[in-house]
C-alpha cells in the first residue's frame, strides 16, 4: 500500500481543517434541518446533535490519535484485512462523491442567490469547479496552508453575523423551549449529526507524531470550538428569524446576514459573506477531491492521481450544472445514509482495534 498523507496534529493547520470540516455546511441549506425538525428548539437540537457528535469524535480520537503514521483505512486493514479495508474505502468514496455533488450545488446556488440571481447555475458552479481542481492539484501540504490562511476569515465573518444579529433578536422566539416536542428534538434531532460527519475525512490523515495527548487535545479543542460556532449561529438564527419562517428551507446564514444594517454607507455587505462562504466551500471541495483520488491511489492501484483530478471534478460539475441523473431528494437521502455509514464504519474500526489490543496485549 502507498503511504497516506501525514500531519502534525498539534499544528494550527489541523485545527483550521477541523474547523472547516465541521462548519462549512453552515453556508448551505442543511442547517434549516434543525428548525424543520425542532421548530423553536432549533438551537437545542443543534446542541443535542453536537453533543452526540462530540462523544463519537472523543471515542474515535482516544485510539486514533495514538496511531503513528496510520490512518483509519490502515487501521481497518489491520483489523478486518484487505477486503474489509477496501469495503470501507468504497463507502468513503461513495460518501465523498455524494457530498461533493451536494456541496458544489449548494455553494453554487448560494453564490447565485447573493450575487448573480439571473445567471445560470453553471456560471456559478464553474468557479468552484476550477478552484477545487487547482486546489487538489496543489496537494495536501498546500491545502493545509490555505486552510490556515483563510479559515480564520470565515470564522470571523460568522462571529460578526452572530454578534450583529443577536442584540436585535427576540428571545420569545425560543419558546416553547422544546419546540415541536421532545420526540422531534431528541428523536429526529439526531439527524443533525449529518452536519458533522465530514470530521471522518480528518481520519484519512495519518498522525505524524506519536504524541497522543497533544493530538487528542488539538482534535477535541478544535471540534468543540467548531460546535460552538454552529450552535451560536443556530441560536442567533432562532432568536432573529421566527418559526415557521426559519423552517422554509432557505439559506439560514444568508437570512441572518440580511438582518444586518449599519447605515446607508455600509449596506452591500453581502460580498463579505459571499467571500467567506466561497473560501470555505472551495477548500472543502479541494480537500474532497484530494482524498477521493488519494484513496484510489492507495487502495485501488492508481499510479498517479493528477490525471484523474480534472475528469472527476468535471463529473461533479456536470452532475450539478448539466444532466441531473439523481434527484435532489435522492441525493439528500444518500448523503444521510453514506454520512452515517462512514461515521459508523470509523467507530466500529476503532472499537475493534481496542478489542484486538486487549486480546493480544499489543501496543497501538
N, C-alpha and C positions, 0 to 999 in steps of 0.2 A: 504494500500500500504506500502511496505517496504521502509525505508528511503534510499535516494540516497547518494552517496559519497559527502563529503563537502571538501572545500579547501579555505584557506585564499587567496583571490585574489591579495593581495599586496605582496605575497611571491615570492621569486626567483623561486620556483618550478613551479608556474603558468606561469611565463614568459618563462621558458625553455620549458614547454609543448606547449605553444602557438607557440614558435619559431619552434619547430619540426613539429607541425601540418601544419604550413604554408610553410615550406621549404623542407621537406623530399622528395618531388616529384622532386626536382632539380636533384637528383641522378637517376631519371628514364628517360624514353624517352619522357615523357609528355611535357617538355619544348620545344621540337622540334616543337610543335604545333605553337609556335609564328613565327618562320621563314617560316613555311609552309603556314600560312595564310597571313603574312605581308611581307615576303621577307626581304629586308634590313632594314625594320622598325620593326624588332622583338623586339628591346628594347622599342620602342614607344608603341607597342602593349602590352608589359608586363607592362609598366607604366599605360596604359589606363585600363587594367583589374584590376590592383592593386588599382587604384582609386575607381573603382566600388565596389570592394570587401571591401575596407576600409569604404566606405559610408554605405554599408549593415551592417558591423560589428558595426559601430557607432550607427546606428538606433537601432539595437538589444540591444547593451550594455547600451544605455540610460535607458532602462527599466529593462533589465535583471540584471544588477549589483545592483539594488535596491531590488532584491528579496532575502530575507534572508532565507536560507535553502529550497529553491525551485529551481529545475532545469527546463529545457524547457518542459519536459513531465508533471511535476507537474503543470506548468502554463497552458499547453494545457488542462489538465484535469479540471482546474478551469474555463476555458473559454468555451471549447467545450464539456465537460462532459466525461464520461468513454469511450464512443465509439470513440469520437474524439481523445482522448489520445491514445487509442490502435491503431487507424489508423496511427497516426503519428509515434508511436513506430514501427509499421510494416514497414513503409517507411524507418526509420532509420536502422532497422535490415537488410533490403534488401540492403541498401547502404553499410553498414558495411561489409556484406558478399562479395559483388562485389568488393569493394575497397580492401579488404584483399586478395582476389584471385589475383587481378591485381598487388598489391604491392608485394606479395610473388613471383609472376612470374617475375616481373621487376627486383627486387633485386637479385633473383637467376640468371637471365641472366646476370646481371651486374657483379656479382661475377665470373661467368663462363668466361666472356669476359676478366676480369682483371687478374685472377689467375689460372683458371682451364679450358682452352679452349678445351681440349679433354675430359673432364669429362662429364658424363650425367647430365642433368638438375636436376634430382632427388638428386644427390650427393650434389649439392649446396643448393637446397631447404630444405634439411633435417636440415641443420644448423639453418636456420631461423625458421623452424617448432619447433625445440627443444627449442631454445632461447625464442621464443614468448610464448610457452606453460609455461615454467618456470617463465617468467616474469608475465604472467597473474595469475599464482598460487600465486605469491608473494603479490598480492593485490594492491590497489590503492596507498597507502602510500609508499610502496616500489618502485612502478613505478615512483612516483613523485620525490623521492630521486635520482633514477637512471637518470632521465632527468636532474636534477640539476648537476649531476656529469659529464655526458657525452656529452650533447648537446653543451656546450661551446667549446668542442673539435671539433665537426662537424662544428660549425660556424667559428672557427679559420682556419680550413682546407679550407673552401670555401673562406674566406678572402685571404688566401695565394694564392689560384688559381687565384682570380681576380687580385691581385697585380702583380703576376708573369707573367700574360699574357697581361695585359693592355699596359705595356710600350713597348711591341713589336708589338702592333696592328697597323692596317692600318685604319685610320679614313675615308678613301674613301669608305670603306665597308658599311658605314652608309648611303650612298647616292644611290638612291634618298631617301629623308627623309621619304616620305610616302610609300616607298617600292612598293608593288603591287597595291597601290591605297587606297584612304581614305575609300572606301566601305569595303575593306578587313581589314584594320587596326581597324576601329571603328564599323564595322558591324560584320563580322565574328570574329573579335578580342575579342568580348565579351565571346567567348568560353574559353578564357584564364582564366576566373574566376574559372574554374574547378581546377586550381592549389591551390585554397584557400578554397574549400568547406569543408575541414576537420576541419575548425575552429568551425563548428557546434558541434563537439564532446565535445568541452570545455563547451558548454551549457548543457551538460548532467551532469555537476558537479554543485552542489548547493553551492552558496557563503555562507561561514560560518560566515561572519561578515557583519553587516548592515552598511557598510561604502561606500556608492555609489560612491562618487568622487574618493576615492582611488582605488576601484575596477575597475572603468571605466578607470582611468589613467593607471593602470597596463596593462589592456587588450589592450587599444589603443596604448600605447607606444611599447609594445612587438609586436603588429601587424605591426605597422609602421616600426619597426626595421627589421622584417621578410620580409616585402615587399621590403625594401631597399636591402636586401641580394639578393632576386630573380632578381630584376631589375639590380643590379650590375653584377650578373653572366650573365644575358642575354646581357647586354651591352658589357661585355668582350668577350662573345661568338660571337657577331655580328662583333665586331672590329677585332677579331683574325681569325674567320672562315668565309670566304666569302659565300654569297648566289650564287648559289643554293646548295653548298655542305652542308651548315648549315641546309638545309631542308630535308636531306635524311633519317631522322627518326632514327638516331643513338643516343647514349647517349651523350648529349651536354657537360656535365661536364667532361666526360671521354675524349672527343675530345680536350677539353681545357687543361686537365692535360697532354696530350701527347705533347703539345706545350711547356711544361716547361723543360728547360735544365739548370742545374747548374754544368756542368763539368763532367768529367769521373768518379769521386768518389761519385757522387750523382745522379745516373741515375735511379735506381729502386725505384722511389718514388711512384709508383702505389700503394704500400702497404699502404701508408698513406691515400690515397683517399679511398681505399677499407675498411680500418678500420673505417673511419668516416662514410662512406655510410652504412656499416653493422650495426653500432651502431644506426644510425638514423632509418633504416628500422626495426630492431628488436624491438626497443622501440615503434615504431608506430604500428607494428603488435601486440605487447603485449597489448597496450592500446586498440586496436580494439577488441581483444578477451575479455578483461575485460569488456568493455562497452556492447558488444554483450550479454555475459552471465548475466551481471547485469540487462539489460533490460528484459531478460527472467525471472529473479527473481522478479523484482519489478512490472512487468506488466502482466506476463503470468503464475504466480503461481509456478515458480520453487523454491523449498525449499532450495536447495544448488547448488551453481554454480560450485564448483570444479569438480564434476563428469562429467560435460558437457564440460569443457575446452579442455581436450585431444581429445575426439571424434570430436569436432568442428574444432580444429586445424588440425587434421588428414584429415578431409573432404576437407579443403582448400588445404592441401598438395597434395591430390590425384587429385584435380581439376587442379593443376599446373603440377605435375610430373607424374600423372597416366593417366586415361582416361579423355580426354577433351570433356566434354559434350557440351560446348559452345565455339564457335569460338572466336578468339581474337578480331575480328571486332565487333561482337555482344557484347562482354564484355565491349568494349570501349563505345559503344552506351548506354549500360545500366548504365555505370559509369556516363556519362554525364546526362542522364535522372534522375537517382536517386540522383546524387550530387546536381543538381539544384533543384530537388524536395525537398530535405531536407532543403536546404537554403531557399526556398520559404515558406515551412511549418513553419520554425522558425520565419521568418519575419512576416508572417500572424498572428502567435500566439502572437507575441509581439504587433503588431498593434491592434489586437482585445483586448488585455489586456489593452492597453492605452485607447481605446474607452470605454471599460467596466468601467474603473476607472473614466472617465469623467462623464458617465451616472449615476453612483452610488455614486460618490464623496467619494469612499473608498480609503484608503491608501494602496499603493502597499507594 
